[in-house]
């Protein structure tokens, strides 16, 4: 007797077989969605009904049904973690097994544990996923796609840091990480496992939000400043950290890359530019200001000044040119409330082209900037902004034609 999952798979296969040849996709590889910084998985807030991918709707379901049926998985990785840590979790979650963070991470964790004052401090349990549900005595959650390999590739779509996490995973899959141990992920040689990588509102070259916040906080110790400096000093979300990350995470010649930008600010004007005049009543054409329909919280950081201080430039006016650091000028001003729009196009120094309808491997195919979408409009979170469904439908059309 067929199990429910097998029955569903058989039905889907029959439906695809009955489609006219012209209606069939060039491929029907699974999609894996990867959330960004401070993100969460579909099962983390079940009572609220709120999803990272879709708010009170469901982008994964929309992608499954749009010209489908399609297979779409939603991953859950560390909400506050480096790209390498998140990539290790992503690998185990998709393929199956326990997360191997590598020897350097293990050494750092051991040192941190040794420094704990409480001798009986609890250690975090290993994160594991079962590749074979029939052999799962510990009851681990099932892996998303245990068949994953070069003959069974996947499409990956990441929002915000999810995009840079995907880049880290591709680097490890193909080139490994010498010195990180004999774990399967760090051996490299896994070419062709990822058919395409699509990034949405991703800080490929970092975001100036972090630097602006650090600059405005008092030089005296404060919990927020201490946290930012201790945990994120060399993190890839800042422009200086992103520069180092971009040197390590290469653009693979074997993968189709696509990027989407979002833009929710406007150049300053004396009136009628759709910006929030309560936040920025006086404007200069030199700077960018948050649109009235941007998520309210991020309006305070997105414009010329961090409101209400008027002492430190926000993303829409922040510059810096210190020796040895990434130069930040007016090209960085336009943003979506969290990430500079210019940073979303492609990693600096990597090949990039405007998408002309013909995708090219080994180069970033830029799908354009979507004006009026802030960092969370593009996830369909409840707000005044436009629906993001057309963006995902366009991405779907491109991916399944590869």
C-alpha positions as CSV (number, residue, x, y, z in Angstrom):
1,X,0.0,0.0,0.0
2,X,1.4,3.4,-1.0
3,X,2.2,5.8,1.8
4,X,0.5,9.3,1.6
5,X,3.7,10.9,0.4
6,X,4.3,8.3,-2.3
7,X,0.7,8.6,-3.4
8,X,1.0,12.4,-3.7
9,X,4.3,12.0,-5.6
10,X,2.7,9.6,-8.0
11,X,-0.3,11.9,-8.6
12,X,2.1,14.9,-9.3
13,X,4.1,12.8,-11.7
14,X,1.0,11.8,-13.6
15,X,-0.2,15.4,-13.8
16,X,3.2,16.4,-15.2
17,X,3.1,13.6,-17.8
18,X,-0.3,14.7,-19.1
19,X,0.8,18.3,-19.6
20,X,1.4,19.3,-23.3
21,X,5.0,19.3,-24.2
22,X,5.1,23.1,-24.5
23,X,3.6,23.5,-21.0
24,X,6.2,21.4,-19.2
25,X,9.1,23.2,-17.5
26,X,12.7,22.6,-18.7
27,X,13.4,21.4,-15.2
28,X,11.3,20.7,-12.0
29,X,14.1,20.8,-9.5
30,X,13.1,21.7,-5.9
31,X,13.4,25.2,-4.5
32,X,14.8,25.9,-1.1
33,X,14.0,29.2,0.6
34,X,16.5,30.7,3.0
35,X,15.6,33.4,5.5
36,X,17.7,36.4,6.5
37,X,19.2,37.8,9.7
38,X,16.8,37.5,12.7
39,X,14.6,35.3,10.5
40,X,12.6,32.3,11.5
41,X,11.3,29.0,10.2
42,X,7.7,28.1,9.3
43,X,7.2,26.1,12.6
44,X,8.7,28.6,15.1
45,X,5.5,30.6,15.7
46,X,2.7,28.2,14.9
47,X,0.0,30.0,17.0
48,X,0.6,33.4,15.4
49,X,0.0,32.1,11.9
50,X,2.8,34.5,10.8
51,X,5.4,33.3,8.4
52,X,8.8,34.8,7.4
53,X,8.0,34.0,3.8
54,X,4.7,35.7,3.3
55,X,3.5,37.2,6.6
56,X,-0.1,36.0,7.0
57,X,0.1,34.5,3.5
58,X,2.5,31.9,2.2
59,X,5.1,32.5,-0.5
60,X,6.2,28.9,-0.5
61,X,2.6,27.7,-1.3
62,X,2.3,30.4,-4.0
63,X,5.5,29.1,-5.7
64,X,4.3,25.5,-5.4
65,X,1.0,26.2,-7.2
66,X,2.1,28.9,-9.7
67,X,2.4,27.0,-13.0
68,X,3.1,23.9,-10.8
69,X,3.0,21.7,-9.1
70,X,6.5,22.5,-7.8
71,X,8.4,21.3,-4.8
72,X,9.4,24.2,-2.4
73,X,11.1,23.7,0.9
74,X,11.5,26.4,3.6
75,X,14.8,26.1,5.6
76,X,15.4,27.3,9.1
77,X,18.9,28.4,10.0
78,X,20.5,30.4,12.8
79,X,18.8,33.8,13.2
80,X,22.1,35.4,14.5
81,X,25.0,33.5,13.0
82,X,27.8,33.9,10.4
83,X,27.3,32.8,6.9
84,X,29.5,29.8,7.3
85,X,27.6,28.6,10.4
86,X,24.3,29.0,8.6
87,X,25.7,27.3,5.5
88,X,26.7,24.3,7.7
89,X,23.2,24.1,9.1
90,X,21.7,24.4,5.7
91,X,23.7,21.6,4.3
92,X,22.7,19.2,7.1
93,X,19.1,20.3,7.0
94,X,18.8,19.6,3.2
95,X,20.9,16.5,2.9
96,X,20.5,15.0,6.3
97,X,22.8,14.4,9.3
98,X,24.1,16.5,12.1
99,X,25.6,19.9,11.7
100,X,29.4,20.0,11.4
101,X,30.5,23.5,12.0
102,X,34.2,22.7,11.3
103,X,37.2,22.5,13.6
104,X,37.7,26.3,14.0
105,X,34.2,26.7,15.2
106,X,34.5,23.8,17.6
107,X,37.7,25.2,19.1
108,X,36.1,28.6,19.6
109,X,33.1,26.9,21.2
110,X,35.3,24.9,23.5
111,X,37.2,28.0,24.6
112,X,33.9,29.8,25.3
113,X,32.6,26.8,27.3
114,X,35.8,26.8,29.4
115,X,35.3,30.4,30.2
116,X,31.8,29.8,31.6
117,X,31.5,30.6,35.3
118,X,28.8,28.0,35.9
119,X,30.5,24.6,35.8
120,X,27.2,22.9,34.9
121,X,26.3,25.3,32.0
122,X,24.2,23.4,29.5
123,X,25.6,23.0,26.0
124,X,23.5,23.5,22.9
125,X,22.2,20.1,21.6
126,X,23.4,19.0,18.2
127,X,21.2,20.0,15.3
128,X,20.3,16.9,13.3
129,X,18.0,15.9,10.5
130,X,17.1,12.4,9.4
131,X,17.9,11.4,5.8
132,X,15.9,8.2,6.3
133,X,12.7,8.5,8.3
134,X,12.5,4.7,8.7
135,X,15.9,4.8,10.5
136,X,15.4,7.6,12.9
137,X,15.4,6.3,16.5
138,X,16.1,9.7,18.0
139,X,13.1,11.3,16.2
140,X,15.0,14.0,14.3
141,X,13.0,16.1,11.9
142,X,13.2,14.7,8.3
143,X,15.8,16.2,5.9
144,X,14.4,18.4,3.2
145,X,15.9,16.6,0.2
146,X,18.1,13.6,1.0
147,X,18.5,12.8,-2.7
148,X,20.4,16.1,-3.2
149,X,23.5,15.7,-5.4
150,X,24.7,16.7,-8.9
151,X,22.0,14.5,-10.5
152,X,19.4,16.0,-8.3
153,X,20.2,19.7,-8.0
154,X,18.2,22.5,-6.3
155,X,17.3,26.1,-6.9
156,X,18.0,28.3,-3.9
157,X,16.3,31.6,-3.1
158,X,17.5,33.8,-0.2
159,X,16.2,37.0,1.3
160,X,18.7,39.4,2.9
161,X,21.4,37.4,4.7
162,X,19.8,34.3,3.3
163,X,21.4,35.3,-0.1
164,X,25.0,35.5,1.3
165,X,24.4,32.3,3.2
166,X,23.6,30.5,-0.1
167,X,26.9,31.9,-1.5
168,X,28.8,30.5,1.4
169,X,27.2,27.1,0.9
170,X,28.1,27.0,-2.8
171,X,31.7,28.0,-1.9
172,X,32.0,25.1,0.6
173,X,30.2,22.6,-1.7
174,X,32.6,23.2,-4.6
175,X,35.8,24.1,-2.9
176,X,35.5,22.8,0.7
177,X,37.5,24.4,3.5
178,X,41.0,22.9,4.2
179,X,41.7,22.6,7.8
180,X,38.1,22.4,8.9
181,X,38.2,18.6,9.4
182,X,37.0,15.6,7.4
183,X,33.3,16.4,7.4
184,X,31.6,15.9,4.1
185,X,30.8,19.5,3.6
186,X,34.4,20.6,3.8
187,X,35.8,18.2,1.2
188,X,34.6,20.2,-1.8
189,X,34.1,18.7,-5.2
190,X,30.3,19.0,-5.1
191,X,29.9,20.8,-8.4
192,X,26.5,21.0,-9.9
193,X,24.5,20.5,-6.7
194,X,23.0,24.0,-7.0
195,X,21.5,24.8,-10.3
196,X,20.6,28.4,-9.4
197,X,21.0,31.0,-6.6
198,X,18.6,33.9,-6.4
199,X,19.2,36.7,-3.9
200,X,16.5,39.2,-2.8
201,X,17.5,42.4,-1.0
202,X,20.8,40.8,0.0
203,X,23.7,42.9,1.4
204,X,26.4,41.5,-0.9
205,X,28.6,44.5,-0.1
206,X,27.2,45.0,3.4
207,X,24.8,47.5,4.9
208,X,25.7,50.9,6.4
209,X,22.9,50.5,8.9
210,X,25.3,48.8,11.4
211,X,28.0,51.5,11.0
212,X,25.5,54.3,11.4
213,X,24.1,52.8,14.6
214,X,27.5,52.3,16.1
215,X,28.6,55.8,15.3
216,X,25.6,57.4,16.9
217,X,25.7,55.4,20.2
218,X,27.7,57.0,23.0
219,X,31.3,56.0,23.2
220,X,30.5,54.9,26.8
221,X,29.5,51.2,27.2
222,X,26.0,50.3,26.3
223,X,24.4,46.9,25.8
224,X,23.5,47.4,22.1
225,X,26.9,48.9,21.2
226,X,28.8,46.1,23.1
227,X,26.7,43.4,21.3
228,X,27.3,44.9,17.9
229,X,31.0,45.4,18.4
230,X,31.6,42.0,20.1
231,X,29.6,39.8,17.8
232,X,29.6,41.7,14.5
233,X,32.9,43.5,14.3
234,X,34.1,41.5,11.3
235,X,30.7,40.2,10.3
236,X,29.7,40.1,6.7
237,X,26.7,42.4,7.1
238,X,29.1,45.4,7.4
239,X,30.8,46.8,4.3
240,X,34.3,46.0,5.6
241,X,33.3,42.5,6.6
242,X,31.5,42.0,3.3
243,X,34.7,42.9,1.4
244,X,36.5,40.0,3.1
245,X,33.6,37.7,2.6
246,X,33.5,38.5,-1.1
247,X,37.1,37.5,-1.6
248,X,36.4,34.1,-0.1
249,X,32.9,33.3,-1.5
250,X,33.5,33.1,-5.2
251,X,30.9,33.3,-8.0
252,X,30.9,29.7,-9.4
253,X,31.1,29.2,-13.2
254,X,28.7,26.3,-12.7
255,X,25.7,28.2,-11.2
256,X,23.1,30.6,-12.5
257,X,23.0,33.6,-10.2
258,X,20.1,36.1,-10.1
259,X,19.7,39.2,-7.9
260,X,16.8,41.4,-7.1
261,X,17.1,44.9,-5.5
262,X,14.5,46.8,-3.5
263,X,14.2,50.5,-3.1
264,X,11.9,52.4,-0.6
265,X,13.5,55.8,-0.4
266,X,13.4,58.8,-2.7
267,X,15.7,61.7,-3.4
268,X,14.9,64.8,-1.3
269,X,12.5,67.4,-2.8
270,X,10.6,70.4,-1.4
271,X,7.3,68.5,-1.8
272,X,5.4,65.6,-3.4
273,X,8.0,62.8,-3.6
274,X,5.9,60.3,-1.7
275,X,8.2,60.4,1.4
276,X,7.1,60.7,5.1
277,X,7.1,64.4,5.8
278,X,6.6,63.8,9.5
279,X,10.0,62.0,9.6
280,X,11.7,64.4,7.2
281,X,9.9,67.8,6.8
282,X,13.1,69.5,5.5
283,X,14.9,67.7,2.7
284,X,17.9,68.1,0.5
285,X,18.2,66.7,-3.0
286,X,21.6,65.3,-2.1
287,X,20.1,62.7,0.2
288,X,17.5,59.9,0.3
289,X,14.4,59.9,2.5
290,X,12.0,57.1,3.5
291,X,8.8,56.7,1.5
292,X,5.6,57.1,3.5
293,X,4.7,53.4,2.9
294,X,8.0,52.1,4.4
295,X,7.8,50.0,7.6
296,X,7.5,52.6,10.3
297,X,10.4,51.4,12.5
298,X,13.0,51.6,9.7
299,X,12.0,55.1,8.7
300,X,14.0,56.4,11.6
301,X,17.2,55.0,10.2
302,X,16.6,55.1,6.4
303,X,16.9,58.8,5.7
304,X,19.4,61.6,5.9
305,X,19.4,61.5,9.7
306,X,18.8,59.0,12.4
307,X,15.5,60.4,13.8
308,X,15.1,62.1,16.2
309,X,18.8,62.7,17.0
310,X,19.8,64.9,13.9
311,X,23.3,64.3,15.1
312,X,24.2,61.3,12.9
313,X,23.5,60.5,9.3
314,X,21.2,57.5,8.6
315,X,21.6,55.2,5.7
316,X,20.3,57.8,3.3
317,X,23.1,60.2,4.1
318,X,25.9,58.2,5.8
319,X,29.4,58.5,4.3
320,X,32.9,57.6,5.4
321,X,36.3,57.4,3.8
322,X,38.7,56.3,6.5
323,X,41.9,54.8,5.1
324,X,41.7,51.0,4.8
325,X,38.0,50.9,5.0
326,X,35.4,50.5,2.2
327,X,34.6,54.0,0.9
328,X,30.9,55.0,1.4
329,X,29.6,57.8,-0.8
330,X,26.3,58.9,-2.3
331,X,25.9,55.8,-4.4
332,X,25.0,54.0,-1.1
333,X,22.2,56.4,-0.1
334,X,19.2,54.7,-1.7
335,X,18.0,51.8,0.4
336,X,15.0,49.7,1.5
337,X,15.1,50.7,5.1
338,X,17.7,48.0,6.1
339,X,20.1,47.4,3.1
340,X,21.7,49.8,0.7
341,X,20.1,49.2,-2.8
342,X,23.5,49.4,-4.5
343,X,24.7,46.5,-2.4
344,X,22.0,44.2,-3.6
345,X,23.1,44.1,-7.3
346,X,26.2,41.8,-6.9
347,X,29.3,41.3,-4.9
348,X,31.9,43.9,-5.7
349,X,34.5,42.6,-8.1
350,X,32.4,39.7,-9.3
351,X,31.0,39.5,-12.9
352,X,27.5,41.0,-13.2
353,X,25.2,41.9,-16.1
354,X,21.7,43.3,-16.5
355,X,19.4,40.4,-17.3
356,X,18.3,40.5,-20.9
357,X,16.1,37.4,-21.0
358,X,19.0,35.0,-21.6
359,X,20.6,33.8,-18.3
360,X,24.4,33.3,-18.1
361,X,26.2,31.0,-15.8
362,X,29.0,32.3,-13.7
363,X,27.7,35.9,-13.7
364,X,25.2,37.7,-11.7
365,X,22.1,38.3,-13.8
366,X,20.6,41.4,-12.2
367,X,16.8,41.5,-12.4
368,X,16.5,45.1,-11.5
369,X,15.5,47.3,-8.5
370,X,11.8,47.2,-7.5
371,X,10.9,50.7,-6.5
372,X,8.4,51.0,-3.6
373,X,9.3,47.7,-2.0
374,X,11.0,48.0,1.4
375,X,12.9,45.1,3.1
376,X,9.8,43.4,4.3
377,X,7.3,44.4,1.5
378,X,9.2,41.9,-0.6
379,X,8.2,39.2,1.8
380,X,4.5,40.2,1.7
381,X,4.5,41.2,5.4
382,X,1.4,43.3,6.2
383,X,2.1,46.9,5.1
384,X,1.0,49.6,2.7
385,X,3.5,48.4,0.1
386,X,2.7,46.4,-3.1
387,X,2.3,42.7,-3.3
388,X,5.6,40.8,-3.9
389,X,3.8,37.9,-5.8
390,X,4.7,39.2,-9.2
391,X,8.4,39.2,-8.2
392,X,8.3,35.5,-7.2
393,X,6.3,34.6,-10.3
394,X,9.0,36.2,-12.5
395,X,11.7,34.4,-10.6
396,X,9.8,31.1,-11.0
397,X,9.4,31.6,-14.7
398,X,13.2,32.1,-15.1
399,X,14.3,29.2,-12.9
400,X,12.1,26.6,-14.4
401,X,13.1,27.5,-17.9
402,X,16.8,26.9,-17.2
